[in-house]
């Protein structure tokens, strides 16, 4: 496992909200997936697409702004399209997972419960899974920006849980593109065998079931455990962990840390779980192909992690 530690702290300078527009991708059956983006379809000069996935609170505005600042700090702002999808939820759930600036759902938007989109579940008002919705968004963007040759799908917190599992179950894009995944500060990971870093599995029945393991995979995932493992191991994937995301203290969002026994077998807090998983990945999955970067000065904050120097190579490739 290649691990890097940036020499400077995470970028947290205040900045005005980035300009963004609201668009939507067709999903079939009359459903759509809304997203913020930074340029109209067909805009010349777009060679890279960065899709940034929000967390449990559906903070797409904050996630978009963090990704846009990251591109600007990396000198990639002119040729990078910033996209932040919004997984809309049923009206009864809005109060539990709402962030300011999140638009209300339109009548055509696919709907999920607050956390179900992060594990790929089908929409409440249709049969399409959130992973298939992401497939559709990817293909919409590749059609609308034909000069784009690289695509990064990055997620933070619950968005990172989405991306980590999506890397194993995503469909092939509609045209060739260099595809990269970035998994930043999730509460838990998908393991591809019964191995866990901490003891106690005997006291946690079902710990290896989906979404923390590959037992009893839902049929809507459309892929076997073996095929998912192979896809994951061969992907271009990078982990980011805030050095201060240690489960307690300012900015660690302990109320959003998964505390069930299946998650606790992976470690005590997000940084702990991420470091354990990186070792597992290195030993049993990608054997050093995937990278882990620890971001100094950052707790559980996408506004700190994404624009940091430590995240730059993961989000944009070697600089």
C-alpha positions as a Markdown table, in Angstrom:
| # | Residue | x | y | z |
|---|---|---|---|---|
| 1 | Unk | 0.0 | 0.0 | 0.0 |
| 2 | Unk | 1.4 | 3.3 | -1.1 |
| 3 | Unk | 0.7 | 5.8 | 1.7 |
| 4 | Unk | 1.6 | 9.5 | 1.6 |
| 5 | Unk | 1.3 | 12.2 | 4.3 |
| 6 | Unk | 1.1 | 15.7 | 3.1 |
| 7 | Unk | 3.6 | 18.2 | 4.5 |
| 8 | Unk | 1.1 | 21.0 | 5.0 |
| 9 | Unk | -2.3 | 21.0 | 6.7 |
| 10 | Unk | -5.6 | 20.7 | 4.8 |
| 11 | Unk | -6.8 | 23.7 | 2.8 |
| 12 | Unk | -9.6 | 25.4 | 4.8 |
| 13 | Unk | -9.5 | 28.9 | 3.6 |
| 14 | Unk | -12.8 | 30.6 | 3.3 |
| 15 | Unk | -14.1 | 31.0 | -0.3 |
| 16 | Unk | -17.3 | 32.3 | -1.9 |
| 17 | Unk | -19.7 | 29.6 | -3.1 |
| 18 | Unk | -18.7 | 28.3 | -6.5 |
| 19 | Unk | -21.0 | 29.0 | -9.4 |
| 20 | Unk | -23.1 | 25.9 | -10.1 |
| 21 | Unk | -26.2 | 25.1 | -12.1 |
| 22 | Unk | -28.8 | 22.4 | -11.5 |
| 23 | Unk | -29.4 | 19.7 | -14.2 |
| 24 | Unk | -30.8 | 16.2 | -14.3 |
| 25 | Unk | -29.9 | 12.8 | -15.9 |
| 26 | Unk | -32.6 | 10.6 | -17.3 |
| 27 | Unk | -32.7 | 7.2 | -15.5 |
| 28 | Unk | -35.5 | 5.5 | -17.5 |
| 29 | Unk | -39.1 | 4.9 | -16.6 |
| 30 | Unk | -39.6 | 8.6 | -16.4 |
| 31 | Unk | -37.2 | 9.1 | -13.4 |
| 32 | Unk | -34.3 | 11.5 | -13.2 |
| 33 | Unk | -31.3 | 12.1 | -11.0 |
| 34 | Unk | -30.6 | 15.8 | -10.3 |
| 35 | Unk | -27.0 | 17.1 | -10.0 |
| 36 | Unk | -25.1 | 20.4 | -9.8 |
| 37 | Unk | -22.6 | 21.0 | -12.5 |
| 38 | Unk | -20.1 | 23.7 | -13.5 |
| 39 | Unk | -20.4 | 23.9 | -17.3 |
| 40 | Unk | -23.0 | 23.5 | -20.0 |
| 41 | Unk | -23.0 | 20.4 | -22.1 |
| 42 | Unk | -20.5 | 20.4 | -24.9 |
| 43 | Unk | -18.4 | 23.2 | -23.4 |
| 44 | Unk | -15.0 | 23.2 | -25.1 |
| 45 | Unk | -11.9 | 22.3 | -23.1 |
| 46 | Unk | -13.5 | 19.9 | -20.6 |
| 47 | Unk | -11.1 | 16.9 | -20.5 |
| 48 | Unk | -11.7 | 15.7 | -17.0 |
| 49 | Unk | -14.9 | 15.1 | -15.0 |
| 50 | Unk | -15.0 | 15.0 | -11.2 |
| 51 | Unk | -18.2 | 13.6 | -9.7 |
| 52 | Unk | -18.3 | 14.4 | -6.0 |
| 53 | Unk | -20.7 | 12.4 | -3.8 |
| 54 | Unk | -22.4 | 14.1 | -0.8 |
| 55 | Unk | -22.7 | 12.5 | 2.7 |
| 56 | Unk | -25.7 | 11.4 | 4.7 |
| 57 | Unk | -27.0 | 14.9 | 5.2 |
| 58 | Unk | -27.0 | 15.3 | 1.4 |
| 59 | Unk | -24.7 | 18.3 | 1.5 |
| 60 | Unk | -24.3 | 18.5 | -2.2 |
| 61 | Unk | -23.6 | 22.2 | -2.2 |
| 62 | Unk | -20.8 | 21.9 | 0.3 |
| 63 | Unk | -19.4 | 18.8 | -1.5 |
| 64 | Unk | -19.5 | 20.6 | -4.8 |
| 65 | Unk | -17.8 | 23.7 | -3.5 |
| 66 | Unk | -15.0 | 21.5 | -1.9 |
| 67 | Unk | -14.4 | 19.7 | -5.2 |
| 68 | Unk | -14.4 | 23.0 | -7.1 |
| 69 | Unk | -11.8 | 24.5 | -4.7 |
| 70 | Unk | -9.8 | 21.3 | -5.0 |
| 71 | Unk | -9.7 | 21.7 | -8.8 |
| 72 | Unk | -8.8 | 25.3 | -8.6 |
| 73 | Unk | -6.0 | 24.7 | -6.0 |
| 74 | Unk | -4.6 | 21.9 | -8.3 |
| 75 | Unk | -4.6 | 24.2 | -11.3 |
| 76 | Unk | -7.3 | 22.0 | -12.9 |
| 77 | Unk | -10.2 | 24.3 | -12.8 |
| 78 | Unk | -10.3 | 25.3 | -16.5 |
| 79 | Unk | -10.5 | 21.7 | -17.9 |
| 80 | Unk | -12.4 | 19.9 | -15.1 |
| 81 | Unk | -16.2 | 19.6 | -15.0 |
| 82 | Unk | -17.4 | 19.5 | -11.4 |
| 83 | Unk | -20.6 | 17.4 | -10.8 |
| 84 | Unk | -22.3 | 16.8 | -7.5 |
| 85 | Unk | -25.4 | 14.5 | -7.7 |
| 86 | Unk | -28.3 | 14.7 | -5.3 |
| 87 | Unk | -29.9 | 11.6 | -4.1 |
| 88 | Unk | -33.4 | 12.9 | -3.2 |
| 89 | Unk | -35.4 | 11.3 | -0.4 |
| 90 | Unk | -39.0 | 10.8 | 0.4 |
| 91 | Unk | -40.8 | 13.8 | 1.9 |
| 92 | Unk | -41.0 | 12.1 | 5.3 |
| 93 | Unk | -37.2 | 11.8 | 5.4 |
| 94 | Unk | -36.2 | 15.3 | 4.4 |
| 95 | Unk | -36.0 | 16.7 | 7.9 |
| 96 | Unk | -33.5 | 14.0 | 8.9 |
| 97 | Unk | -31.1 | 14.4 | 6.1 |
| 98 | Unk | -31.3 | 17.9 | 4.7 |
| 99 | Unk | -28.5 | 20.5 | 4.1 |
| 100 | Unk | -29.1 | 24.1 | 3.2 |
| 101 | Unk | -29.1 | 24.7 | -0.5 |
| 102 | Unk | -30.4 | 21.3 | -1.4 |
| 103 | Unk | -33.3 | 21.8 | -3.8 |
| 104 | Unk | -36.6 | 20.0 | -3.2 |
| 105 | Unk | -37.3 | 16.9 | -5.2 |
| 106 | Unk | -39.1 | 17.3 | -8.5 |
| 107 | Unk | -42.0 | 15.0 | -9.3 |
| 108 | Unk | -39.7 | 13.1 | -11.7 |
| 109 | Unk | -36.8 | 12.6 | -9.3 |
| 110 | Unk | -35.9 | 9.1 | -8.1 |
| 111 | Unk | -36.4 | 8.9 | -4.3 |
| 112 | Unk | -34.6 | 6.9 | -1.6 |
| 113 | Unk | -34.6 | 6.9 | 2.2 |
| 114 | Unk | -31.8 | 8.9 | 3.9 |
| 115 | Unk | -29.2 | 6.2 | 3.9 |
| 116 | Unk | -30.4 | 3.6 | 1.4 |
| 117 | Unk | -28.9 | 5.3 | -1.6 |
| 118 | Unk | -25.4 | 4.8 | -0.1 |
| 119 | Unk | -25.7 | 1.1 | -0.2 |
| 120 | Unk | -27.1 | 0.9 | -3.7 |
| 121 | Unk | -30.8 | 0.1 | -2.9 |
| 122 | Unk | -33.5 | 0.5 | -5.6 |
| 123 | Unk | -35.4 | 3.8 | -5.6 |
| 124 | Unk | -38.7 | 3.9 | -3.6 |
| 125 | Unk | -40.6 | 5.1 | -6.7 |
| 126 | Unk | -39.0 | 2.8 | -9.3 |
| 127 | Unk | -36.8 | -0.3 | -9.8 |
| 128 | Unk | -33.5 | 1.4 | -10.5 |
| 129 | Unk | -30.8 | 1.1 | -7.9 |
| 130 | Unk | -28.7 | 4.0 | -6.9 |
| 131 | Unk | -25.7 | 2.3 | -8.5 |
| 132 | Unk | -27.5 | 2.0 | -11.8 |
| 133 | Unk | -28.5 | 5.7 | -11.4 |
| 134 | Unk | -24.8 | 6.5 | -11.1 |
| 135 | Unk | -24.2 | 4.4 | -14.2 |
| 136 | Unk | -26.8 | 6.5 | -16.1 |
| 137 | Unk | -25.3 | 9.8 | -14.8 |
| 138 | Unk | -21.8 | 8.7 | -16.0 |
| 139 | Unk | -23.1 | 7.9 | -19.4 |
| 140 | Unk | -25.0 | 11.1 | -19.7 |
| 141 | Unk | -21.9 | 13.1 | -18.8 |
| 142 | Unk | -19.7 | 11.1 | -21.2 |
| 143 | Unk | -22.2 | 11.9 | -24.0 |
| 144 | Unk | -22.5 | 15.6 | -23.1 |
| 145 | Unk | -18.8 | 16.2 | -22.8 |
| 146 | Unk | -17.3 | 14.1 | -25.7 |
| 147 | Unk | -13.7 | 15.5 | -25.1 |
| 148 | Unk | -13.6 | 14.2 | -21.5 |
| 149 | Unk | -11.0 | 11.4 | -21.3 |
| 150 | Unk | -10.7 | 10.9 | -17.6 |
| 151 | Unk | -13.4 | 10.6 | -14.9 |
| 152 | Unk | -13.0 | 10.6 | -11.2 |
| 153 | Unk | -15.9 | 9.5 | -8.9 |
| 154 | Unk | -15.1 | 10.7 | -5.3 |
| 155 | Unk | -17.2 | 10.3 | -2.2 |
| 156 | Unk | -16.9 | 11.6 | 1.3 |
| 157 | Unk | -18.5 | 10.0 | 4.4 |
| 158 | Unk | -21.7 | 8.2 | 3.3 |
| 159 | Unk | -20.7 | 9.2 | -0.2 |
| 160 | Unk | -17.5 | 7.3 | 0.3 |
| 161 | Unk | -19.4 | 4.2 | 1.3 |
| 162 | Unk | -21.3 | 4.6 | -1.9 |
| 163 | Unk | -18.2 | 4.9 | -4.0 |
| 164 | Unk | -16.3 | 2.1 | -2.3 |
| 165 | Unk | -19.1 | -0.4 | -3.0 |
| 166 | Unk | -19.9 | 1.1 | -6.4 |
| 167 | Unk | -16.4 | 0.4 | -7.6 |
| 168 | Unk | -17.2 | -3.3 | -7.2 |
| 169 | Unk | -20.6 | -3.2 | -8.9 |
| 170 | Unk | -20.5 | -0.4 | -11.4 |
| 171 | Unk | -21.3 | -1.1 | -15.1 |
| 172 | Unk | -18.8 | -0.4 | -17.9 |
| 173 | Unk | -19.1 | 3.2 | -19.1 |
| 174 | Unk | -20.7 | 3.8 | -22.5 |
| 175 | Unk | -17.3 | 4.7 | -24.1 |
| 176 | Unk | -13.7 | 4.3 | -23.1 |
| 177 | Unk | -12.5 | 6.6 | -20.4 |
| 178 | Unk | -9.8 | 6.5 | -17.7 |
| 179 | Unk | -11.8 | 5.9 | -14.5 |
| 180 | Unk | -10.6 | 6.6 | -11.0 |
| 181 | Unk | -12.4 | 6.1 | -7.6 |
| 182 | Unk | -11.7 | 8.1 | -4.4 |
| 183 | Unk | -13.0 | 6.9 | -1.1 |
| 184 | Unk | -12.7 | 9.5 | 1.7 |
| 185 | Unk | -13.5 | 9.0 | 5.4 |
| 186 | Unk | -16.4 | 6.4 | 5.2 |
| 187 | Unk | -17.9 | 4.9 | 8.4 |
| 188 | Unk | -17.4 | 1.4 | 7.1 |
| 189 | Unk | -16.1 | -0.7 | 4.2 |
| 190 | Unk | -17.2 | -3.7 | 2.1 |
| 191 | Unk | -14.9 | -6.6 | 2.9 |
| 192 | Unk | -14.7 | -9.4 | 0.3 |
| 193 | Unk | -14.1 | -12.3 | 2.7 |
| 194 | Unk | -14.7 | -13.0 | 6.4 |
| 195 | Unk | -11.4 | -11.4 | 7.4 |
| 196 | Unk | -11.8 | -8.6 | 9.9 |
| 197 | Unk | -9.1 | -6.6 | 11.8 |
| 198 | Unk | -10.7 | -6.9 | 15.2 |
| 199 | Unk | -11.9 | -9.9 | 17.2 |
| 200 | Unk | -15.6 | -10.5 | 18.1 |
| 201 | Unk | -17.1 | -11.9 | 14.9 |
| 202 | Unk | -18.6 | -14.8 | 16.8 |
| 203 | Unk | -20.7 | -12.4 | 18.8 |
| 204 | Unk | -21.9 | -10.5 | 15.7 |
| 205 | Unk | -24.2 | -12.8 | 13.6 |
| 206 | Unk | -24.4 | -11.7 | 10.0 |
| 207 | Unk | -21.4 | -9.4 | 10.2 |
| 208 | Unk | -20.3 | -10.7 | 6.7 |
| 209 | Unk | -23.6 | -10.0 | 5.1 |
| 210 | Unk | -24.1 | -7.1 | 2.6 |
| 211 | Unk | -23.4 | -4.2 | 3.1 |
| 212 | Unk | -20.2 | -4.9 | 5.2 |
| 213 | Unk | -19.5 | -8.3 | 3.5 |
| 214 | Unk | -20.4 | -10.3 | 0.4 |
| 215 | Unk | -22.7 | -12.9 | 2.0 |
| 216 | Unk | -26.4 | -12.7 | 0.9 |
| 217 | Unk | -25.8 | -10.2 | -1.9 |
| 218 | Unk | -29.0 | -8.6 | -3.1 |
| 219 | Unk | -30.0 | -9.7 | -6.6 |
| 220 | Unk | -30.2 | -6.1 | -7.8 |
| 221 | Unk | -26.4 | -5.8 | -7.5 |
| 222 | Unk | -26.2 | -8.0 | -10.6 |
| 223 | Unk | -22.8 | -9.4 | -9.9 |
| 224 | Unk | -21.3 | -12.3 | -7.9 |
| 225 | Unk | -19.0 | -11.8 | -5.0 |
| 226 | Unk | -16.1 | -13.2 | -7.0 |
| 227 | Unk | -16.7 | -10.9 | -9.9 |
| 228 | Unk | -17.2 | -7.9 | -7.6 |
| 229 | Unk | -13.9 | -8.7 | -5.8 |
| 230 | Unk | -12.0 | -8.9 | -9.2 |
| 231 | Unk | -13.5 | -5.6 | -10.4 |
| 232 | Unk | -12.6 | -3.9 | -7.2 |
| 233 | Unk | -9.0 | -5.2 | -7.1 |
| 234 | Unk | -8.4 | -4.1 | -10.7 |
| 235 | Unk | -9.8 | -0.6 | -10.3 |
| 236 | Unk | -7.8 | 2.6 | -10.0 |
| 237 | Unk | -8.8 | 3.4 | -6.5 |
| 238 | Unk | -7.5 | 5.7 | -3.8 |
| 239 | Unk | -8.3 | 6.1 | -0.1 |
| 240 | Unk | -8.3 | 9.4 | 1.8 |
| 241 | Unk | -8.5 | 9.7 | 5.6 |
| 242 | Unk | -8.5 | 12.8 | 7.8 |
| 243 | Unk | -5.7 | 12.5 | 10.4 |
| 244 | Unk | -8.0 | 13.9 | 13.1 |
| 245 | Unk | -11.1 | 11.8 | 12.2 |
| 246 | Unk | -10.7 | 9.7 | 15.3 |
| 247 | Unk | -14.2 | 9.4 | 16.6 |
| 248 | Unk | -14.2 | 12.1 | 19.3 |
| 249 | Unk | -13.3 | 15.8 | 19.5 |
| 250 | Unk | -14.4 | 18.8 | 17.4 |
| 251 | Unk | -15.4 | 18.1 | 13.9 |
| 252 | Unk | -15.5 | 14.3 | 14.0 |
| 253 | Unk | -19.3 | 13.9 | 13.6 |
| 254 | Unk | -19.6 | 10.9 | 16.0 |
| 255 | Unk | -23.3 | 11.0 | 15.6 |
| 256 | Unk | -22.8 | 9.9 | 12.0 |
| 257 | Unk | -20.3 | 7.1 | 12.7 |
| 258 | Unk | -21.8 | 3.7 | 12.3 |
| 259 | Unk | -21.8 | 1.9 | 15.6 |
| 260 | Unk | -23.3 | -1.5 | 14.9 |
| 261 | Unk | -21.2 | -4.6 | 15.6 |
| 262 | Unk | -20.4 | -5.3 | 11.9 |
| 263 | Unk | -18.9 | -1.8 | 11.6 |
| 264 | Unk | -17.1 | -2.0 | 15.0 |
| 265 | Unk | -15.2 | -5.2 | 13.8 |
| 266 | Unk | -13.5 | -2.9 | 11.3 |
| 267 | Unk | -12.1 | -0.5 | 13.9 |
| 268 | Unk | -13.0 | 2.1 | 16.5 |
| 269 | Unk | -13.4 | 5.2 | 14.3 |
| 270 | Unk | -13.1 | 6.3 | 10.7 |
| 271 | Unk | -9.3 | 6.7 | 10.6 |
| 272 | Unk | -8.8 | 3.4 | 12.4 |
| 273 | Unk | -11.1 | 1.6 | 10.0 |
| 274 | Unk | -9.5 | 3.2 | 7.0 |
| 275 | Unk | -6.0 | 2.2 | 8.0 |
| 276 | Unk | -7.1 | -1.3 | 8.8 |
| 277 | Unk | -8.9 | -1.6 | 5.4 |
| 278 | Unk | -5.8 | -0.2 | 3.5 |
| 279 | Unk | -3.8 | -3.0 | 5.1 |
| 280 | Unk | -6.4 | -5.6 | 4.1 |
| 281 | Unk | -6.5 | -4.2 | 0.6 |
| 282 | Unk | -2.8 | -4.4 | 0.3 |
| 283 | Unk | -2.6 | -8.0 | 1.7 |
| 284 | Unk | -5.6 | -9.5 | -0.1 |
| 285 | Unk | -7.0 | -7.3 | -2.9 |
| 286 | Unk | -4.9 | -4.9 | -5.0 |
| 287 | Unk | -1.5 | -5.8 | -3.5 |
| 288 | Unk | -0.2 | -2.2 | -3.5 |
| 289 | Unk | -2.0 | -0.8 | -6.5 |
| 290 | Unk | -4.4 | 1.2 | -4.4 |
| 291 | Unk | -3.2 | 4.1 | -2.3 |
| 292 | Unk | -3.9 | 5.6 | 1.1 |
| 293 | Unk | -3.3 | 9.3 | 1.8 |
| 294 | Unk | -3.7 | 10.6 | 5.3 |
| 295 | Unk | -4.7 | 14.3 | 5.4 |
| 296 | Unk | -3.0 | 16.3 | 8.2 |
| 297 | Unk | -5.2 | 18.8 | 10.1 |
| 298 | Unk | -8.5 | 17.4 | 8.9 |
| 299 | Unk | -11.2 | 15.7 | 10.9 |
| 300 | Unk | -14.5 | 14.8 | 9.3 |
| 301 | Unk | -14.8 | 17.6 | 6.9 |
| 302 | Unk | -15.1 | 17.4 | 3.1 |
| 303 | Unk | -14.2 | 21.1 | 3.0 |
| 304 | Unk | -10.9 | 20.3 | 4.5 |
| 305 | Unk | -10.1 | 16.9 | 2.9 |
| 306 | Unk | -10.9 | 17.4 | -0.8 |
| 307 | Unk | -9.0 | 20.7 | -1.3 |
| 308 | Unk | -6.0 | 19.6 | 0.7 |
| 309 | Unk | -2.6 | 19.0 | -1.0 |
| 310 | Unk | -2.7 | 15.4 | 0.3 |
| 311 | Unk | -5.9 | 14.7 | -1.8 |
| 312 | Unk | -4.6 | 16.2 | -5.1 |
| 313 | Unk | -3.0 | 13.1 | -6.6 |
| 314 | Unk | -6.0 | 11.0 | -5.7 |
| 315 | Unk | -8.5 | 13.4 | -7.3 |
| 316 | Unk | -6.5 | 14.5 | -10.3 |
| 317 | Unk | -3.7 | 12.1 | -10.8 |
| 318 | Unk | 0.1 | 12.7 | -10.6 |
| 319 | Unk | 0.8 | 16.4 | -10.6 |
